[in-house]
Amino acid sequence: VSRMEKPHLVTCTAPVNIAVVKYWGKRNEELILPINSSLSVTLHQDQLKTTTTVATNKSFKEDRIWLNGKEEDVTHPRLQSCLREIRRLARKRHNDGDATSTDLTGLSQKVHICSINNFPTAAGLASSAAGFACLVYSLAQAFGVEGELSGIARQGSGSACRSMYGGFVQWIMGNQEDGKDSLAQQVEPESHWPELRILVLVASAERKPIGSTSGMQTSVQTSGLLKHRAESVVPHRMEEMIKAVRGKDFAAFAELTMKDSNQFHATCLDTYPPIFYLNRVSQQVIHLVHRYNRHYGETRVAYSFDAGPNAVIFTLQQHVPEFVHLVQHFFPPETNGENFIKGLPVKHAA
Ligand code: 2P0
């Protein structure tokens, strides 16, 4: 029996982000360069999040990874891109004579990575965003790398670059071919708008039928609406959204958020063959929100849907109890103990 050297462990967490101006479509598949800029809100650290532990040890023979307790293929190209880029940065720091970086023996060490989500994976709840952001940050910590890392997270999953920052974050699409200017940037910190609240209504925790990566590929190939959106709608919408966020103008923020979600799903329908991420419950939530806002004659609540039927609700703190009460009334939890909501007609709403 040989004594194993104690592994060097780093554990980090990264939260999910929810896009209010959506990313959908790449101009470069390998580098993950988008056809439009996007903007998101990063959730609080203690909510939907990934926790990742990276272990390095001289005795490790190969890189290995476990996701939610199950070993996965470490040769996955996007995972390899992240590992390669972090090791490249670490080597550069070492060669530049940076005293805080790991020594050369450390640089050549293999890693074992364990990653756990506290929410359903691949159910359209941005699991890859939190996952790759957390992976890249943990690897950077393990290898003593600091600085701009969103360009590396982006190569794991596009939306992951936005989870590298808290608060309101834009992913600037950039225009260089090498992608060096396609980075995330904080627009406002998490402290900027403390009254803003995000509710996640889980309509289905099942895996989505069409993954984002292949879905957006088909959209780029077939949807004229997506091209129009990327070229003629998003640039102006990004400006308007940043203005609404900076000015904490909830009505403007909410309207832009709902319109952008709707247009994203319209491009999915314009994709050929069409992609449907929304279901009956999603549509009922959409109706409920509009009826609620109409009832008060002002926009108090907004919805947004990603590549799945689960609704993300944006509202201000003072409206949370009433809106949650309404949701519980119209979508009572099923009695089988599962955490799904049941669709009921919304014709009695608000
Ligand atoms: C977003 N989504 O902006 C949009 C809205 C889904 C709908 O980013 O291929 O998992 O890994 O870059 O980041 C989902 O796409 O796709 C996504 P890849 P990703 O949040």
Residues whose N, C-alpha, C, O or C-beta is under 5 A from the ligand:
A	BS01	2P0	A19 V21 K22 Y23 S38 S128 G156 S157 G158 S159 A160 S212 T213 D306 A307
